[in-house]
């Protein structure tokens, strides 16, 4: 009995996994079936059209015979009422024959459209579920950061988020006075949306550091103008402005005016980041841009 039960579990487990795999690729299956069905519909409709002329010719022959007999005006043998009845029968029979010719193509077309719509609906539901899951995760992370800042301060939040150690150091400013500044020790971990504005990465990059700084300032201002004018802005649109390759996440992620920071920041003027300071001071011609996106904006609109 135990061996039988184990065998049963193995079979049901494999069957369940097979069903799950089919469900996973069901949108692709429905799409392929739908496209193939549309092609088949066109082929069947073309074949039916070739036969329609023959059906119409036969109907026309019958109609001519009826009209010829009716023209003899022999009310005893064939009245106008009989002629009208026969004409109606011929038209109905012709309609049925044409319907039979086009029936398979119409049926296949309906099934094909149903497959395409079904594929779209499955993907739409999955996208909604993914956005909801991501939004819940994003909200949880933001709430977590708020608690960290509230309990431990902004420096600890920076340490945990970027994997660095925040230290306060005293340095001389331009007036010769000792001032306290923040210093990051360790390799900073940037967000998954960060991109280098550098040679070979951004087509708008220039060997001239001053030009790069001016260009990024202008593009950041333009991005903020777009955000205020339209109310939303996608990350991929900003990538396009900078000549940076688009990303899959950039289709969904961006900014919505009225949510979050309400402005677009490329992260150029991060005083705690030495690389940014070098870039702003003209000592480096490349910089890592870390964008302050609001997250998946479809859930914020």
N, C-alpha and C positions, 0 to 999 in steps of 0.2 A: 504493500500500500504506500509506503514511504517513497519507493522508487517511482511508482505511478504518479504520486503527488508532485515529486520533483520534476518529472518529465512534463507534467501538465503546466507547472509554473514556468519551465523553460520555454515551452511552446507559446503560452500566453504572453510571456515577456517579449519574445521575439516578434510576435504578431503585433503587440502594442507598439513596439518601437518602429515596426514597419509602417503602421498607420500614422505614427507621429511624423515619420520622414515624408510620407505622402502629403500630410497636412502642411508641412514646412514648405514644400515646393508646389503646393496647390495653385498659388497665383501664376507661377510660370507655366504649369500644365494647362490651366484654363486659358492663359494668353495664347499659347501655341495652338491649342484646339480651336480657339476663337478665330485666330488669323487664318488657319487652314480651312476653317469652315466658311469664312468670307470668300476665300479663293474658290472653294468648291461651289459656293452659291453662284458666283459669277459664271463659272463653267456650265453649271446646270441651266442657268437662265439663258445663256447663249444657245445651248442645244435646244431648249424649249422654243426659243424664238425662231429657229430654223424650221420647226414643225408647225408653227402657228399659221403660216401662209397656206399650207395644205388644208388645215381645218377651216380657214376662212373661205378658201376656194370652194370647198364642199358645201359650206353654208350658203354661199352665193348661188351655187347651182340650184339648191333646193328652193331658195327664195324666188329665183327667176321662174322655176316651174310653177310655183304657187301663184305668182302674179300673172303668168300666161293663162293658167286655167281660170283664174278669177276674171280675167279680161274678156272671156267668152260670154260672161253675164248670163250663165245658165243657173238661175236661182234654185231650180229643182235638184240639179245634180251637185252644184257647188256654190253655196251662198257666200256673201261677203263675211258673214260671221264665221263660216268654216275657214275661210282664207286667213282671217285675223287670228284664229285659234292656231292654225298650222304655223303661221309666221312666229307666233309667240313660242311654240314648241321648238322650232328651229333655233331661235335665239337662245332659249334656255339650254338646249343641248350643246350649242356652240360654246356658251359660257362655261358649262361643266367641263367640256373637253379642254378648253384653254386653262381652266383651273387645275385640271389634272396634270397638264403639261408643266405648269409653273409651281404646282403644289410642293414637289420635293425641294426646289430651290428656295421657296418661301419658308418651308419648315426648317431647312438647314440654316437659312439666314437668321431666323428667330433664335435657334439654338446657339449659333455663333455669337450673336449679340448678347445673349444671356451669359455665355462664358466670359466675354470681355467685361461685362458689367460686374459679374461675380468676382473676377480677378481684381478689378478696381476696388470693389467694396472690401475685400479681404485685406488688401494693402492699406486702404484708408483706415480700417479698424486697427491694424497693427501700428501704423504711424501715430494714431491717437494714443494708443496704449504706451508706445515708446516715449512720446512727448510727456505724457502724464507721469511715467516713471522717472524720466529725467528731471522734470519739474519738481517732483517730490524730493529727489536726491539733492537737487540744487538748493531748494528751500531749506532742507535739513542742514546742508553745509553752511549756508549763510547764517542760520540760527546758531549753529555751533560756533562760528567765528564771532558772532555778537557776544556769546557767553564768555568766550576766551578773552575778548577785549574788555568786557565788563569786569571780569574777575582778576585778570592778570595784566591787562594793558595792551596797547597797540604793538609794543616791541615784541612781546611774547607771541602775539598773533603773527607777526612778520617772521619770527623764528620758526614757528610750526609750519607756516604755509610755504615758505621758501627753503626751508632746511638750512638756515644759516644762524649764526650767533650775532645778536645785536649788542654792540658795545658803545658806550658813551666815551668820547675822547675830547680832550681840550687842545685846541689849535689856535694859532695867531691869525687874526683876520687882517684885512688890508690896513686897518687903523692901528695895528700892533696890539690889539686887545685880545685877551684869552677868552675864547668862546667855546661852548660845548657843541659837538657835532656827533651825529650817529654814524657808526662804522659797522659794516657787515663783514663778518668773517666766515669763510666757507664758500662753496660753490652754490650760487643762487639757482633755485629750480623755478623756472618760469612756467606760465600756464601753457596748455596745449594749443592755444591760439596764437602764441607768440611767434614772430617770424623775423628773420634777419633781413635788414635792408642793406644788402651788400652786393658786391660784384658776383654775377652768375646766378643770383637769386631774384633780384628785383631789376626789371628792365629799365626802370627810371633812375637807377643809381648812377652817380657820376664820380669820377676820381677826385673831384673838388669837394672837400669837406664842407665848406661854407655854402656851396650850392645845395648839397644834400640837406643841410639843416634848414635852409630857407624853404626848400621844396617840401619837406615834411611838415613844417609849420603851416605852409599854405594849404596843403592837403588836409591837415587836421582841422583847420578853420573851415575849409570847404565841406568836410564831413559833418561838422557841427551845424553849418548852415542847412545842409540837406536834412539832417535829423530834425531841426526845428521846423523846416518848411513842410516836410512830408509826414513827420511824426514817427518815422521808423527808418532804420538803416541796417542792412545786412552786412556781416563781416566780409563776405566775398566782394561786395561793392567797394569796400575800403581796400581790399587786396588788389582789385582792378585799378584803383587810383594810383597805387604804388608800383604796379607792374609785377605783382607777386602772384604766383600760381594759386588758383582757387583751392579750397579744401571742401571735403564732404560736410564737415560741421558748419562751414560758413554759409551753407544754404539755409540753415535753421537759426543760427546764432547771430546776434546783433544787438542793436539798441532800440529802445522805444521811449519816446519823449513822454515824460510824466511818470516814468518808472526808473528806479535805480539812480544813477548819478546825473542823468539828464544832459550829459555831454560826452563827447568822444575824446578819449585820451590815448595817445600812442605810447605813453610812458617814456618820453624822451627826457623829460626834466626830473628824473628820479635822482635826487641829490645823494641818496644812500647807495646808489649803484655807480661804482667807479667807471665802468664802461660808458655809461651815459654822460658822465662828467667829461671824460676824454672827448666824446663826440661833440658835445655842446661847445667845448673849448677849442674845437678845431684840431685836436691832436689825433683824431681817428676819423676815417672816412666811412666807417660802417657802424651800425648800431642794431641791437636787438630790440624790436618793438613788441611791447607787451600790452595788448589792447584791453581796456576795461569794459568788456562786453557785459550786457545785462543778463545774458543767457539765451535760451530758446525763446524767441520773441513771439511766436505764434500763440503761446500761452499768456502773453501779456497784452495782446491787441484787443 
